[in-house]
Amino acid sequence: MTDRSYAMYGHACATNFDWSWCPPASHEETMDLRIELGSLGKFSDYPLADYVRYRQRRAREPSKPPIVRIDRGVDGHFRVAYADGAKFVIDATASEIFGVSGSQLSFDDLLVYLQGPILGFVLRLRGVTCLHASAAIVDGRAFAVVGQGGTGKSTSAAVFARLGLEVLTDDVLALRDGGASFDAQPGLPRVLLWPESVTALFGNPEALPRIVRTWNKRYLDLTEPGYHFARQAAPLGAIYVLGERLAAAAAPEITELKGASALVRLLANTYANDFLDDRLRAVELEVLGRVVGHVPIRLLRAPDDRHASPRVCEAIVADFRARS
C-alpha cells in the first residue's frame, strides 16, 4: 500500500492508512515521521524478556493492571501497552510509530490513542515542549488555555470555534522554540468533548457524533461549514492557566502570573510530563523558563458552571485583545 502524507503538530507524517480527516502535508514538506498501524513492524518479534520497565500509569484500584505501561528495548525503542490491549512501538529516533489493537478494539479506537497520547509522547521524545492546552488565533496571534483534563480546555476550544475564531488545537499544544519567541503549532481539526459539554453548548448530547461507536465522547469537526481550523502556526501571544473555580454566579477573574508562580503552573500542565526522563525534564524546564520570560501568563478563574463557558471565553478574547 502506498503511504499517504499528513501534517500535524508541526510535522509531516507518512502513514500506511487513510486518515481522511487529518490535514494533508504539502508537497514541499519533508516526511520526518512514519506511522504504520496493523502491525508492530520490525519489532513484532522482539523478545519481551529483553524489555526494561520505563514508566507506567497505575490504575486507581491497586489490584488492576496499569492503565498504560512503557517498556524500553536495549536499542532505545519504546513499547507502549494499554490495559485494553492496544500496543504501540516507537523507534529509538522517535521517527517511526507502529501500532496494533487488541481483540476488543477497533481501528478508530487505535486512532484515539495515536492522535493524543502517542503523538504527544513522540513530540516530547523529540524535545518539543508541549502544553496540555487548547489554542486559538485572534488578529494573527495565538493564545492558549492551559489546564488538566476535565478543567474546560476542550469546551473552551469549542466555544472559540463557535465565536468564529481559528482553532489550533484542543489538547496538545506543540511549541516551536524561537529562543525569545514561540509559535503555536496546529494540531488536528477536531475538538473532543464529553456529553455534558455537548449538552451545555448544543442543547443535546446527541448533537455531535461519537469519536468511536463504543465510547460516549463526541467530536466537533472544525472542517464543517461555519468553523475554522488554523492550518498554519501562529506566534504565541499569551497563556491563560485555568485555576480554582469560582461560585457559579461569579464573573470570570483574570489576573497576572509572573516568575516562579507562572513557571510552577506551566510545569504542572505540560503534556505527558510523567513520561519524561531527567534529560527531557531539564530541556522542558529551560524552555518554559524562557516562555515565562517572554510570553504573558494569566491566571483564569472561571465560574463553576458549564453554561458559563461562552462568557468566560469572551472574557479571555477581550483580555487578549486589550493586551495585544
ZALUM-745196 format. One record per residue: residue in three letters; x, y, z of N, C-alpha, C, O in turn. Coordinates in steps of 0.02 Angstrom, whole numbers, plus 50000, padded with zeros to 5 digits. Atoms other than C-alpha are relative to their C-alpha. Layout:
alaXYZXYZXYZXYZ
...
***
This chain:
met500424994050000500005000050000500445006350000500935006650037
thr499624993750003500645017449955499865004250061499295005050082
asp500084995749942500955028850103499625006449981499695009049926
arg500324993450006499855044250125500405004950043500765002850088
ser499624995049962500555060650193499535005150031499065007550000
tyr500424995549961499795071750327500435004850041501035003650051
ala499654995049960500265086950432499665000750068499055001150071
met500274999249933500055088550621500555002050047501124999650042
tyr499534998049948500925097050767500675002349973501195001350006
gly499384997450028502215104950653500424994749966501004996149950
his499635005450032502735088350574499634997349939499014997549936
ala500295003350058502445079950407500074992550011500604990050030
cys500055006949980501925061950427499764995649943499284997449908
ala500225005050048501785046850311499654994350037499904992150089
thr500365005549967500515033350355499844994549949499824995749889
asn500205005650043500025016350287499244999349998498984994249975
phe500735000249998498175020550311499715006749980500065011849980
asp500354993950020496905033350254499755003650062499295001350095
trp500214995849943496735046850388499625005949971499875011549971
ser500344995450045495425056150290499865006950031499845011849994
trp500164993649970495035069850417500625003850024500555009350051
cys499384996749981496865074150451500245004549942500215002349885
pro499774995650054497575089050353500574996949959501034994149989
pro499465002850041498665083650206500635004250006500605010350016
ala499374996350002500505088350205500095002949930499855000249881
ser499864997050065501095099850067500574996249966500944992649998
his499485003550038502235093449929500705002350020501194998750009
glu499354997349982503635104549996500274997250066500874997650080
glu499805002449934503665096450168500354993349996500164988949958
thr499635006349996504915082750207499694995650053499594997750110
met500295004749952504165067450290500524998450054501054995650039
asp499535001549946505005066050461499714995250051500004994250105
leu500325004749955503815053650541499594995149959499244997149912
arg500405005050035503045037350482499614996050051499874994050103
ile500445003849956501565028350561499734994049962499464994749907
glu500285006250029501085010350524499554996750051499784994650104
leu500475003349956499515003350603499814993249971499774992449910
gly500175006750022499044985050596500544995050015500434988950009
ser499455004549982500724977850647500515003950041500505010050044
leu499444996949964502234981150756500635000049958501185001249984
gly499454999550048503334980350601500614996050021500564990250040
lys499375003449986505154976150632500084998150074500544994650092
phe499975001649929504794975050819499524994350020499454992850079
ser500515005249986503474961150804500294994250039499964991450082
asp499705005949968504674947550860500515001750054500904997450074
tyr499524998049949505654957450988499834996450065499264996650087
pro500145004049940505824946451145499765004450059500095009350075
leu500254996249944504774952851291500505000050058500535004850097
ala499525000449945506144947051409500565005249994500905006550043
asp499464995150010507324960051334499795007150014500195011850007
tyr500234993349983506254974851385500145001750073500164997350116
val499904997549932506604985451539499445005050014499285009249972
arg500534995449982505224994751631500245007349997500785008950022
tyr499824993050006505245013351590499535004350043499755007850089
arg500494996149963503635021451655499334996249999499234991749958
gln500675002750003501845016851697499525004850035499725008850078
arg500534996449965500195024851749499564994750033499254990650000
arg500375005149964499365014751884499255001249996499025006849989
ala500724999549995497515011051890499815002550069500205001950116
arg500214997549934496515018752031499944994350051500094995250110
glu500045005849956496215001352102500664996149995500834993849941
pro499345003350001497894993552151499994992949971500504990649945
ser500035006950023497284976152104499974999549924500084994149896
lys500065000150072497054981051922500675001549966501105004849996
pro499364998550035498454981751791500075007449985499565010949985
pro499914992950015499214998651747499575002149939499464998149894
ile500384997450057498185009551630500444999849937500214998149883
val499525000450054499735010851522500684998550029500865001050082
arg499335001849979501465003351538500485001149942500334999149885
ile499504998750051503005008951442500644996250018500924997250073
asp499375003549992504504997451423500485002249945500285005049894
arg499494997750049506135000751332500464994149981500684990350023
gly499545005150026507174989351222500725002250007500865008050018
val499294998449992509054988351231500265004849947500765008249958
asp499784995350053509194998151068499695006950009499825011449968
gly500284993549985508195012551144499285001049978499005006349992
his500694999150022506475009651066499534999050060499714996050110
phe500505000349947504885010851171499424995649979499204995749921
arg500615004050010503444998551187499485002650049499585002550109
val500534997049960501825006551250499404995249998499114994149945
ala500555004949997500484994251309499455002750045499575004550103
tyr500594997749963498734999351365499624994050028499664988450001
ala500345005449965497654989051482499464996749956499304990949966
asp500535002850042496314986651347500274996249940499894993849898
gly499705004050053497554978151229500345003949944500705000949904
ala499654996050051498144992551119500755000150015500965000850072
lys499275000049992500024991951089500315004349945500095004249887
phe499624995950047501225004151006500744998950013500954997550069
val499284999949994503075003950972500255006449966500045008049911
ile499684993950026504095019950946500744998549995501064996750044
asp499305001750009505825017650873500455004850038500215010050062
ala499544996349958507365024550960500105007249978500285011550019
thr499924993150025507435040150849499345003950002499335009649980
ala500664997049998505575044050877499785002349931499465007649923
ser500204998350069505325044150688499544994749970499284995749915
glu500465005250024504305028050669499554997850057499774996850113
ile500505002449952502715022650758499654994049969499434994349912
phe500395005850021501915005450745499464998850052499575000050111
gly500545001249952500255000750824499544994449980499404993449921
val500505005350011499054986150843499475000650054499605002850110
ser500564999849952497354984950927499894993250030500064988150000
gly500195006349970496774971651048499374997349969499075000549926
ser500575003350031495374959751006499355003850009498895003049969
gln500624996449986494064971251082499995007049969499495010549976
leu499944993250024494644987050994499925000549925500094995849888
ser500064998650071494254994650825500605004349977501005006650018
phe499484995650027495415004250710499925007150027500425010450042
asp500134993349974494585020450769500225000750073500455006050094
asp499744999949931494995015750950500755001250000501015005150040
leu499274999250005496815014450899500195007149982500685009850007
leu499874993150019496735031550817499945004950058500315009850062
val500084995749941496125039350980500645000250040500865005650061
tyr499365000149965497705033651066500555003549960500965007249988
leu499484997250042498785038750919499995007650000500505010850010
gln500044992850013498145056450896500165004250061500345010150055
gly499854996249940498395061551078500614997350036501164999850027
pro499455002449957499465051151199500634997949962501184999549983
ile499415002650034500605042851071500375005649964500985006349972
leu499664994550035500965057850960500275005150050500805008050039
gly499754995549948501125068551117500654997550029501115001450040
phe499385003049974502435056551186500565000549950501135002049968
val499494999550053503355056251020500285007149996500885008149989
leu499774993050001503435075251018500475001450058500995004650050
arg499574998949942504145075351194500674996549992501194999350010
leu499365003450012505455062351146500445003849952501055003449955
arg499624996050048505965073951005500235006750030500555010749996
gly499804993849967506225087951131499535005849989499705011550004
val500494994750011504675097651081499605001050064499304996250089
thr500394998549940503885106151231499265000649980499095004549935
cys500725000150015502005102951230499615001750064499734998850116
leu500444998349945500725111051343499354996049994499134994549939
his500665003149999499125102251395499505005749992499275008650042
ala500354993750012498115115851313499594999849936499734995949890
ser500324998250063496875121651184500285006749979500585010350019
ala499734993750024497325136451075499595002449940499334998549901
ala500364996850056496515148650953500385006249980500855008350014
ile499664994250028497025163650850499545006049998498965005549977
val500344993650005496485181850864500485005049968501035006049992
asp499604994850033497155195050744500714997549984501205001249992
gly499365002750022498555183650685500454997350054501004994950040
arg499605002449945499195178950857499614994950040499004995250045
ala500325005649965498845163450961499995001450076500435004750103
phe500025000349927498315161751141499814992950020499464989549983
ala500125006849977498255145751242499595000050064499655004650105
val500365001249937497075139451378500274993450028500164988149999
val499625005749972498065127651490499654997350061499405001050103
gly500285003149941497415115151616499994992549995500094989749941
gln500055007249998497245097151669499364997649967498915001649954
gly500605002950029495965085351593499395001450042499415000750103
gly500624998849965494175089851638499915007050027499425008450061
thr500044993249973494525108151679499705005049951499585010849969
gly500354995550046493745115551522500395002149938500165006549902
lys499614998150059495105116551387499614998749935499555003249894
ser500335001850062494135107451252499335003649993499155005649938
thr500624996150002492495115851298500155007049976499775009949937
ser499804993350022493395132451277500165000149926499965004749890
ala499845000350071494065127051107499364999949958499335003149905
ala500645000350036492285122951051499665006849999499375008849949
val500304993349998491675139951109500375004849954500055008749919
phe499614995750045493095148751018499814998649927499755003249887
ala500215001850068492585139150861499325003149984499225005649929
arg500674997250011490785144850882500025007649996499585010749967
leu499914992750005491405162750903500315002149933500385008049919
gly499724998650066492175161350730500765000449998501045002449947
leu499274999749999493995160250784500314993949967499994988649963
glu499625005750024495285149150703500274996250061500614999150103
val499775004249945495635134750822500614996049978500614993049924
leu499385003650015497385127150827499994992950026500214988349992
thr499985006649968497155112550946499545000150060499355005550084
asp500445000249942496065106451088500314996350059500004995850112
asp499725004049946497265096051193500765000250003501055001350057
val499265000150003499095095151138500235006249962500115006949902
leu499744994050032499925111951103500764999449995501115000250044
ala499285000650013501645109451025500285006949986500005010749946
leu499694993450008502785124651036500634999549957501074995349970
arg499384999450038504085128950905500425005450033500215011250039
asp499574995849959505525136651000500415004749956500825002549916
gly499624995050037506195152850928500495003850044500735009150024
gly499534996649955507295157451076499635004950045499505003450103
ala500364994949962506395173251132499275000549977498905004850001
ser500695000350022504765169051042499814992849987500244988549979
phe500245006850007503675153651020499405000049953498955004349958
asp500575000750045502485148050883499584994150023499844988850040
ala500475005349984500935137850922499844996149937499624999049887
gln500095004250059500795123150802499294997449994498974996050045
pro500675003050009499165116850726500014992650020500484989050007
gly500085007049982498565100350797499584996349949499784995549892
leu500465003650044497095090850723499325003550001499135006550051
pro500624996050007495415097950662499394997050034498854997050005
arg500575002549962494325090050794500075002450072500625002550100
val500034998449929493795095850967499614994450034499044993250018
leu500315005749967493415081151082499655002350064499945005850105
leu500424997449947492005084051206499624994450034499384989750002
trp500435004549963491135074451344499265002049990499135007849976
pro500714998450011489215073351330499745005950040499325009750016
glu500234994449958488985085751473500165006749967499765011349968
ser499814993850034489925099051375499595000949936499395006449919
val500414999650061488995094851214499305002550017499025006749982
thr500674997849979487345096951307500005007450018499555011149998
ala499964993049979487895113551383500065004749940499785010249940
leu499874995650057488455120551214499494999349944499335004249910
phe500435001350058487255112451091499294997750019498874996849976
gly500685001649978485745107751198499824992750002499304990950028
asn500175007150005485825088951167500654996149992501064997849950
pro499385003950005487205075951194500074996549933500634994749913
glu499985003350065486745068251026500135004949942500115003049884
ala499914994950052487085084550933500654999049961500715001349905
leu499365001350033488855078750891500124992549996499874988850039
pro499875007250007489475061750829500504997450052500905001250079
arg499525003349955490415049350939500684999449965500724998849904
ile499335001250027492295047650917500044992849975500264991549919
val500045007150018492075028750916499334997450025499035000250071
arg500675002649986490495018350924499924998050073499384998850101
thr500055002749932490885010951096500165005050055500155003250114
trp499814995049950491385027151183499535005949994499335007849939
asn500504994850000490235041251234500285006949984499895011749977
lys499714993550014491455055451198499855002049927499834997749883
arg500214997550065490985066451049500545004549970501045006150003
tyr499534995450031491895077550925499655005349958499145004049927
leu500214994550043491635094250842500485000349942501095001049952
asp499595000150060492275093950663500135007249977499675010649955
leu499834993150017493195110250629500055001249925500175006849903
thr500014999150073493145107150441499305001149974499205002449915
glu500704998950020491245108850440499885007449987500235011650016
pro500164992950013490475125050372499855003850064499515001250109
gly500114995849942490475139050499500574999750051500595003850097
tyr499445000649954492055133250588500665001049962500685000549901
his499354998650032493895137050556500564996550038500664997750098
phe499415003249972495405126050587500625003549974500695004549913
ala499394996550019497075135050587500504995049973500734990650010
arg499545004750031498215125850466500725002450002501184998849983
gln499324997249996499725137250495500155001950072499705003850110
ala499794997949933500715140650654499915007550008499895011349960
ala500094992949984500475157350741500415001850061500504997650106
pro499614998049941501545167250865499574999650063499005001850064
leu500365000649937501045163451044500035006650037500575009150055
gly500044993349970500445179651123499825000050073499945005050107
ala500195000449929499785173951293499794993050017499584989149974
ile500225006449974499415158851401499545001350059499715005050105
tyr500494999449946497875157751512499984993350037499794988250008
val499985006149960498065144951652499354999550040499185004050078
leu500625001149963496445137751720500154998750073500514994150090
gly499895000649928496415140051908499394997450036498954994350006
glu500545002549958495245136152051499345003249978499325009049957
arg500664997750022493395137852012499705005050050499845004850109
leu500384995249959492305152152075499284997550007499094992549976
ala500715001649995490475151552127499675000649932499895004549890
ala500325000450066489305147751982499775006849974499795007949913
ala500274993550022488595165351976500545005449994500385011049973
ala499474995050000490275174251987500225001849929500114997949882
ala499704998050064491095183851846500704997049994501034996150045
pro499325002650008492705176751771500525004950027500435011050021
glu499464995949975494305183251852500644998349962500834992549957
ile499375001050036495915185651752500535004450032500455010650034
thr499464996249967497505190751843500674997849972500724992649939
glu499345001350028499345191251800500384994950043500354994950104
leu499535004549968500565177251840500705001649976500815002949917
lys499314998650019502445180351843500484995450037500314992250086
gly499455003349966504085172151887499864992850019499594988949980
ala500055006949976504095156351992499284997550000499164991749986
ser500705002049998502205156152011499764997849931499414992749925
ala500195001850068501965155951823500354993649978500044989349947
leu499625005850021503335143051796499724993650032499664988549997
val500285005849966502615131051925499354997849967499234991949958
arg500645001650033500905132051843500114996749932499764991949915
leu499875002950066501615128351671500304993050006500104988549969
leu499695006649991502695113951732499494994650019499564988850000
ala500525004849981501145105851806499534998449943499124993849948
asn500485000750055500245107251639500344998849933500085000949881
thr499705002150064501455100551509499734993049984499524989350028
tyr500305006250023500905085651406500484994150011501084994649996
ala499615006249990501505068051453500615001250043501134997950034
asn499414998449960502665075351584500214994450047500784994250070
asp499815005649958502605059451688500384994649962500604989649991
phe499625004850040503455050251544500705002549983501074999249946
leu499354997150018504995061451535500564997450045500454996350105
asp499425001649959506725056351592500325006550023500085011950007
asp499694994149972507905068251681500255004949946500195010949954
arg499744995650053508675074851520499435004049968499505010049958
leu500574996550031506985079051442499675004950049499425010150029
arg500264995449949506405086751606500425006450002500155011950010
ala499554994150000507925098251602499865004449940499865010549945
val500174996250061507505103351423499365003850011499315009749995
glu500654996949987505715106851474500065006150047499785011350034
leu499914994649952506245117551623500335006049968500125011749980
glu499654994450032507435127951518499545003649951499535009849949
val500454996950050506145130951380499455003950035499315009650016
leu500554996649967504735135251499500255006250039499875011050048
gly499724994049969505885147251592500015005949951499875011649970
arg500004994750050506055156851430499295001949979499165007749964
val500704998350015504185155651394499745005050051499435010050033
val500234995549947503825163851562500325006949993500015012050009
gly499664993550008505105177451522499765004049940499875010149938
his500174996550063504385181751351499264999949981499055003749937
val500715000550018502535176851347499585001750062499704998750115
pro500434998549943501205184551462499624993850023499324990249983
ile500365005749971500485171551580499455002950044499575007250086
arg500584997349963498745174651652499654994350036499584988850009
leu500395004949961497795165351788499265001449988499025007049999
leu500714999450014495985162351739499604995950051499694989850056
arg500465003449954494705158251874499305000849971499045006449965
ala500655000050034493045153451795499454997750047499594994150095
pro500565002549959491315150651870499924992549993500064989649940
asp500105007250000490925132751916499324998349969498864996150003
asp500625001050036489585131251783500164999349925500415004049894
arg499855001250071489745123451609499665005049955499925006949902
his500374995350041488435135451543500315006949998500125011249958
ala499654993549999489585150051587500575000249950500895005449942
ser499435000250045490865144451457500025005549948500555008449936
pro499974994650049490345157051323500245006750029500655010149998
arg499784993549973490555172051437500734999650026501085004750025
val499305000749980492195165151505500455000849939500955004449942
cys499594999550061492885163251328499995007149971500495009549946
glu500034993050023492265180651280500455004450043500765009150017
ala499564996149955493205187451433500734998849981501145003549983
ile499315001550021494805178551375500175003949937500705007149934
val499874996550063494665185751199500075007550012500515010749983
ala499974992949985494315203151267500665001950034500975006950018
asp499394998849964495795202151385500604999649953501065003749956
phe499455000950047496945195751248500055005949952500605008449939
arg500004994450046496445209451127500225006550035500575010650005
ala499824993949963496655222851261500745000550013501015006050022
arg499295000049984498445217551291500454998449941501054997649948
ser499605001550061498985214051113500265006449968500605006249917
***
